[in-house]
Amino acid sequence: MDALKSIRTDGDKVEIVNQLLLPHTIEYLDIQTIEEAHDAIKSMKIRGAPAIASLATLAFASNLSGALQTSPPPAFLSSPEALEAHVTPILDYLYTARPTAVNLGAATRRLARLLQSSKNVQQDAASVARELIAEARLIAGEDKAQNMKMSQLGGDWLHKRVGGSTKYLNVLTVCNTGSLATSGYGTALGFITYLHEQGLLDTAYYTQTAPYHQGSRLTALELKTLNIPSTMICDVMVGSLFQHKTIHAVLVGADRVAKNGDTANKIGTYNAAVLAARHKIPFVVVAPTSTVDLDITDGSSISIEHRPAVEACLVRGALYPPTLDANGKKVLAQVMVTPSDLEGIYNPSFDVTPAELITAIVTEKYVALKKDGETRFDLSKE
């Protein structure tokens, strides 16, 4: 199960599993600096909106904790004002790693608010720093419990929706939303895990999720490790699946949810939502309340990250037939599958699914549904 831990901690020590090498190689990277955390997030060595927020806050906490143990203390611990001048650029810098994922921004803003409130009660800089460290670690620790709660809420709601008599449910998911994308258990994949644990799941279908293949590399690994019955499909096979199999729901995660329910998630999610609507299959977004951004009214305000064009031209994995190195480990390779001088590559990392195509939004606090006849949610009332 160690391969399913996206982040390991031991005191101030923070390690992440390098998801670029999964599923064939399990390599943990020691994150010692803010710059290393930023690079790990930006390069997708770690990904998933909750997981990158956790790494950012843990790296931040480790950085401050190390400063408190330094003798003599660094100059930025001389006063709350000096601490603020030091910390604010760090939080701003971490946010730039992958700004589409609202969890990262929510985490950095939460720490910034605590800094202001702590400074206003006239504490010394060291006391403020200790409060920031505790809050940063709390943010990272909240995720797993929230995931388990939303999975239960969503699983019970879905079973009831299909009448409660259908014991074995078939569901489809996109991308990877399990332990590797979070601090544990997962969002949409946690929902699937809950159905399996309750004896309600027949088969979990999942897309490969090109071009980064988070489905075929990461979701496949998690489902196999957890012994959950599953079937992989290519992204372009979703329509065929809906035509030939009974699918009870599409379950996806989210990187940002607007106040009206418009949802940004991994590229390909919108395609699945359109096809689900055509086949009258419930389309369910599963995400913590920290992913809901009430400051934006709809999806048009969500900034979409575009990845480097070359990433759409490459695939990585183990050589086939399997080739072992001198240590008996599979030899990995990265290969280009397009002409090397290809131009005109469109490579957004996310798309936005309109609220009208979404049946329910499940968080750790509620299952949000639209009123009859409405095409959007009002999440500010939840």
C-alpha positions as CSV (number, residue, x, y, z in Angstrom):
1,M,0.0,0.0,0.0
2,D,3.0,2.3,0.2
3,A,2.7,3.1,-3.4
4,L,-0.7,4.7,-2.7
5,K,0.8,7.3,-0.3
6,S,1.3,10.6,-2.2
7,I,3.0,12.2,0.8
8,R,5.0,10.8,3.7
9,T,6.0,12.9,6.7
10,D,8.2,12.4,9.8
11,G,8.5,15.5,11.8
12,D,9.8,18.2,9.5
13,K,10.8,15.6,6.8
14,V,8.5,15.6,3.8
15,E,8.6,13.1,1.0
16,I,6.4,12.6,-2.1
17,V,6.1,9.6,-4.4
18,N,7.3,10.6,-7.9
19,Q,4.1,10.0,-9.8
20,L,5.8,10.5,-13.2
21,L,7.5,7.1,-12.6
22,L,4.4,5.2,-11.5
23,P,3.2,2.5,-11.8
24,H,6.5,0.7,-12.6
25,T,8.9,2.4,-10.2
26,I,8.2,3.6,-6.7
27,E,10.6,6.5,-5.9
28,Y,10.1,8.9,-3.0
29,L,11.6,12.4,-3.4
30,D,12.8,14.4,-0.4
31,I,11.3,17.9,-0.5
32,Q,13.6,20.1,1.5
33,T,12.9,23.6,0.1
34,I,10.0,25.7,-1.1
35,E,11.5,25.7,-4.6
36,E,11.5,21.9,-4.6
37,A,7.9,21.8,-3.6
38,H,7.0,24.3,-6.3
39,D,8.9,22.3,-8.9
40,A,7.2,19.0,-7.8
41,I,3.8,20.6,-8.2
42,K,4.5,22.3,-11.5
43,S,6.2,19.3,-13.1
44,M,3.4,17.0,-11.9
45,K,5.6,14.8,-9.8
46,I,2.7,15.3,-7.5
47,R,-0.8,16.1,-8.7
48,G,-4.4,16.2,-7.7
49,A,-5.9,19.4,-6.2
50,P,-6.0,18.3,-2.6
51,A,-2.5,16.7,-2.7
52,I,-0.7,19.7,-4.1
53,A,-2.3,21.9,-1.4
54,S,-1.1,19.5,1.2
55,L,2.4,19.4,-0.1
56,A,2.5,23.2,-0.3
57,T,1.4,23.6,3.3
58,L,3.7,20.9,4.6
59,A,6.7,22.4,2.8
60,F,5.8,25.8,4.2
61,A,5.5,24.4,7.7
62,S,8.8,22.5,7.4
63,N,10.5,25.7,6.1
64,L,9.3,27.8,9.1
65,S,10.0,25.0,11.6
66,G,13.6,24.8,10.4
67,A,13.9,28.6,10.9
68,L,12.7,28.4,14.4
69,Q,15.4,25.8,15.2
70,T,18.2,27.9,13.7
71,S,20.6,29.7,16.1
72,P,20.9,32.6,15.8
73,P,17.4,32.9,14.4
74,P,17.0,34.4,10.9
75,A,16.3,38.1,10.6
76,F,12.7,37.5,9.5
77,L,11.9,36.2,13.0
78,S,12.8,39.5,14.5
79,S,9.3,40.9,14.3
80,P,5.8,40.0,13.1
81,E,6.2,42.6,10.3
82,A,9.5,41.0,9.2
83,L,7.9,37.5,9.3
84,E,5.0,38.8,7.1
85,A,7.4,40.3,4.6
86,H,9.2,36.9,4.4
87,V,6.1,34.7,4.3
88,T,3.9,36.5,1.9
89,P,6.1,36.1,-1.2
90,I,6.5,32.4,-0.3
91,L,2.7,31.9,-0.3
92,D,2.3,33.8,-3.5
93,Y,5.1,31.8,-5.1
94,L,3.6,28.4,-4.1
95,Y,0.3,29.5,-5.6
96,T,1.8,30.0,-9.0
97,A,2.8,26.4,-9.3
98,R,-0.7,25.3,-10.6
99,P,-3.3,28.1,-10.1
100,T,-6.3,26.3,-11.6
101,A,-6.6,24.0,-8.6
102,V,-8.5,26.1,-6.1
103,N,-7.3,24.0,-3.1
104,L,-3.8,25.5,-3.4
105,G,-5.1,29.0,-3.4
106,A,-7.5,28.3,-0.6
107,A,-4.7,26.9,1.5
108,T,-2.3,29.8,0.9
109,R,-5.1,32.4,1.6
110,R,-6.0,30.6,4.8
111,L,-2.4,30.9,6.0
112,A,-2.3,34.5,5.0
113,R,-5.5,35.3,6.9
114,L,-4.1,33.5,10.0
115,L,-0.9,35.6,9.7
116,Q,-2.9,38.8,9.7
117,S,-5.1,37.8,12.7
118,S,-2.1,36.6,14.7
119,K,-0.1,39.7,13.9
120,N,-3.0,41.9,15.1
121,V,-3.0,40.5,18.6
122,Q,0.6,41.6,19.1
123,Q,2.3,38.3,19.4
124,D,6.0,37.9,18.9
125,A,7.2,36.5,15.5
126,A,8.1,33.1,16.9
127,S,4.6,32.6,18.3
128,V,3.1,33.6,15.0
129,A,5.3,31.3,13.2
130,R,4.4,28.4,15.4
131,E,0.7,29.1,14.8
132,L,1.3,29.1,11.0
133,I,3.1,25.8,11.3
134,A,0.2,24.2,13.2
135,E,-2.4,25.5,10.8
136,A,-0.4,24.4,7.7
137,R,-0.2,20.9,9.1
138,L,-3.8,20.9,10.0
139,I,-4.8,21.8,6.4
140,A,-2.9,18.7,5.2
141,G,-4.4,16.5,7.9
142,E,-8.0,17.4,7.3
143,D,-8.2,15.9,3.8
144,K,-8.5,12.2,4.4
145,A,-11.4,12.5,6.9
146,Q,-13.2,14.8,4.5
147,N,-12.8,12.3,1.7
148,M,-14.2,9.4,3.7
149,K,-17.2,11.5,4.7
150,M,-18.0,12.7,1.2
151,S,-17.6,9.1,-0.1
152,Q,-20.2,7.9,2.4
153,L,-22.6,10.7,1.7
154,G,-22.3,10.2,-2.1
155,G,-22.4,6.4,-2.0
156,D,-25.5,6.3,0.1
157,W,-27.2,8.9,-2.0
158,L,-26.4,7.1,-5.3
159,H,-27.6,3.8,-4.0
160,K,-30.8,5.4,-2.9
161,R,-31.2,7.2,-6.2
162,V,-31.1,4.0,-8.2
163,G,-33.8,2.6,-6.0
164,G,-31.7,0.8,-3.4
165,S,-32.6,-2.5,-5.1
166,T,-29.7,-2.4,-7.5
167,K,-27.0,-4.0,-5.4
168,Y,-24.2,-4.0,-7.9
169,L,-23.5,-0.6,-9.5
170,N,-21.3,0.2,-12.5
171,V,-19.6,3.5,-12.6
172,L,-17.2,5.4,-14.8
173,T,-14.5,7.8,-13.6
174,V,-12.0,10.1,-15.3
175,C,-8.4,10.8,-14.3
176,N,-7.0,9.8,-10.9
177,T,-8.8,11.0,-7.8
178,G,-7.7,8.5,-5.2
179,S,-5.0,8.4,-2.5
180,L,-2.4,9.6,-4.9
181,A,-4.3,12.7,-5.7
182,T,-5.2,13.5,-2.1
183,S,-3.9,12.9,1.5
184,G,-5.7,9.5,1.5
185,Y,-8.8,7.6,0.4
186,G,-9.7,10.0,-2.4
187,T,-12.6,11.9,-3.8
188,A,-14.4,10.3,-6.8
189,L,-12.2,7.2,-6.4
190,G,-12.9,7.3,-2.7
191,F,-16.6,7.2,-3.6
192,I,-15.9,4.1,-5.7
193,T,-13.9,2.5,-2.8
194,Y,-16.8,3.1,-0.5
195,L,-19.2,1.4,-2.9
196,H,-16.8,-1.6,-3.1
197,E,-16.4,-1.7,0.7
198,Q,-20.2,-1.7,1.1
199,G,-20.6,-4.6,-1.4
200,L,-22.5,-2.3,-3.8
201,L,-20.0,-2.1,-6.7
202,D,-19.9,-4.4,-9.8
203,T,-17.3,-2.7,-12.0
204,A,-15.4,0.6,-11.9
205,Y,-14.6,1.7,-15.4
206,Y,-12.0,4.4,-15.9
207,T,-10.5,6.3,-18.8
208,Q,-6.8,6.3,-19.7
209,T,-7.0,10.2,-19.5
210,A,-4.6,11.2,-22.2
211,P,-2.2,12.9,-22.6
212,Y,-0.7,12.3,-19.1
213,H,-2.5,8.9,-18.6
214,Q,-3.4,9.4,-15.0
215,G,-6.1,6.8,-15.5
216,S,-4.0,4.0,-17.0
217,R,-1.0,4.7,-14.8
218,L,-2.4,5.8,-11.5
219,T,-6.1,4.9,-11.2
220,A,-5.2,1.4,-12.6
221,L,-2.5,1.0,-9.9
222,E,-4.8,2.1,-7.1
223,L,-7.8,-0.1,-8.2
224,K,-5.5,-3.1,-8.7
225,T,-3.8,-2.6,-5.3
226,L,-7.2,-2.3,-3.6
227,N,-8.6,-5.4,-5.4
228,I,-11.5,-3.4,-6.8
229,P,-13.1,-4.9,-10.0
230,S,-12.3,-2.5,-12.8
231,T,-12.0,-2.1,-16.5
232,M,-9.9,0.5,-18.4
233,I,-11.2,2.2,-21.5
234,C,-9.6,4.6,-23.9
235,D,-10.9,8.2,-23.7
236,V,-12.7,7.9,-27.1
237,M,-14.6,4.8,-25.9
238,V,-16.9,6.5,-23.4
239,G,-19.8,6.7,-25.9
240,S,-19.4,3.0,-26.8
241,L,-19.4,2.1,-23.2
242,F,-22.6,3.9,-22.5
243,Q,-24.2,2.3,-25.5
244,H,-23.3,-1.3,-24.6
245,K,-23.1,-1.3,-20.7
246,T,-25.5,-0.3,-18.0
247,I,-23.7,2.6,-16.2
248,H,-25.3,4.0,-13.1
249,A,-23.2,7.1,-12.7
250,V,-20.1,9.0,-13.8
251,L,-18.0,10.1,-10.8
252,V,-15.4,12.7,-11.3
253,G,-13.3,15.0,-9.0
254,A,-12.8,18.7,-9.4
255,D,-10.0,21.3,-9.4
256,R,-12.4,24.2,-9.0
257,V,-16.2,24.5,-8.7
258,A,-17.9,27.9,-9.3
259,K,-20.8,29.1,-7.2
260,N,-23.2,28.0,-9.9
261,G,-21.7,24.5,-10.1
262,D,-19.7,24.9,-13.3
263,T,-16.7,22.6,-12.7
264,A,-13.1,22.6,-13.9
265,N,-11.6,19.1,-14.0
266,K,-9.1,17.1,-16.0
267,I,-9.4,17.5,-19.7
268,G,-11.9,15.0,-21.1
269,T,-14.4,15.5,-18.2
270,Y,-16.6,17.7,-20.3
271,N,-16.7,15.1,-23.1
272,A,-17.9,12.4,-20.6
273,A,-20.5,14.8,-19.2
274,V,-22.0,15.5,-22.7
275,L,-22.2,11.8,-23.4
276,A,-23.7,11.1,-20.0
277,A,-26.4,13.6,-20.6
278,R,-27.2,12.0,-24.0
279,H,-27.6,8.6,-22.3
280,K,-29.4,10.0,-19.2
281,I,-26.6,8.8,-16.8
282,P,-26.2,10.8,-13.6
283,F,-23.0,12.9,-13.6
284,V,-21.6,13.5,-10.2
285,V,-18.8,15.8,-9.0
286,V,-17.1,14.7,-5.8
287,A,-14.9,17.3,-4.1
288,P,-14.3,18.9,-0.7
289,T,-15.8,22.2,0.1
290,S,-12.4,23.8,-0.2
291,T,-12.6,23.2,-3.9
292,V,-15.8,25.3,-4.2
293,D,-14.9,28.8,-5.1
294,L,-17.8,31.1,-4.1
295,D,-15.9,34.1,-5.3
296,I,-16.6,33.2,-8.9
297,T,-20.1,33.1,-10.3
298,D,-19.5,30.7,-13.1
299,G,-16.9,28.7,-15.1
300,S,-16.0,31.6,-17.4
301,S,-13.9,33.0,-14.6
302,I,-11.8,29.9,-14.2
303,S,-8.3,30.3,-15.5
304,I,-7.4,27.1,-17.5
305,E,-3.8,25.9,-17.3
306,H,-2.1,25.0,-20.6
307,R,0.7,22.5,-20.3
308,P,3.9,22.6,-22.4
309,A,3.0,21.4,-26.0
310,V,5.7,18.6,-25.9
311,E,3.8,16.8,-23.1
312,A,1.1,15.9,-25.6
313,C,3.7,14.3,-27.8
314,L,5.3,12.1,-25.3
315,V,4.4,8.8,-23.5
316,R,6.3,7.3,-20.7
317,G,6.4,3.8,-19.2
318,A,8.3,0.5,-19.0
319,L,9.8,-1.1,-22.1
320,Y,7.7,-3.8,-23.7
321,P,8.5,-6.7,-23.7
322,P,9.8,-6.1,-20.2
323,T,13.5,-5.4,-20.0
324,L,15.3,-5.5,-16.6
325,D,18.4,-3.5,-15.6
326,A,21.3,-4.9,-13.6
327,N,19.3,-4.5,-10.4
328,G,16.4,-6.5,-11.7
329,K,14.2,-3.4,-12.1
330,K,12.1,-2.6,-15.2
331,V,13.8,-0.3,-17.6
332,L,11.7,2.9,-18.1
333,A,11.6,5.0,-21.2
334,Q,10.0,8.2,-22.5
335,V,9.2,8.2,-26.2
336,M,7.8,10.7,-28.7
337,V,4.8,9.5,-30.7
338,T,4.5,12.4,-33.0
339,P,6.8,14.0,-35.6
340,S,9.5,15.8,-33.8
341,D,8.8,19.1,-35.5
342,L,5.1,19.0,-35.1
343,E,3.5,22.5,-34.7
344,G,0.1,23.7,-33.7
345,I,-0.4,21.7,-30.5
346,Y,-3.4,22.5,-28.2
347,N,-2.8,21.1,-24.7
348,P,-5.1,22.5,-22.0
349,S,-4.9,20.5,-18.8
350,F,-8.5,21.1,-17.8
351,D,-11.9,21.7,-19.3
352,V,-15.1,23.2,-17.7
353,T,-18.3,21.2,-17.4
354,P,-21.4,23.4,-17.3
355,A,-23.6,23.0,-14.2
356,E,-26.5,22.0,-16.5
357,L,-24.8,18.7,-17.3
358,I,-24.1,17.9,-13.6
359,T,-26.6,15.9,-11.6
360,A,-25.1,16.4,-8.1
361,I,-22.1,17.9,-6.3
362,V,-20.9,15.9,-3.3
363,T,-18.8,17.4,-0.6
364,E,-18.0,16.3,3.0
365,K,-20.9,18.5,4.1
366,Y,-23.7,18.0,1.6
367,V,-25.0,16.5,-1.6
368,A,-26.0,19.5,-3.7
369,L,-28.9,19.1,-6.2
370,K,-30.5,21.6,-8.5
371,K,-34.1,22.6,-8.0
372,D,-36.6,21.2,-10.5
373,G,-36.3,23.1,-13.8
374,E,-33.1,24.8,-12.8
375,T,-29.9,24.5,-14.9
376,R,-27.5,25.6,-12.2
377,F,-26.7,25.2,-8.5
378,D,-26.6,27.9,-5.8
379,L,-23.7,26.6,-3.7
380,S,-23.7,29.7,-1.6
381,K,-26.8,28.4,0.1
382,E,-25.4,25.0,1.0
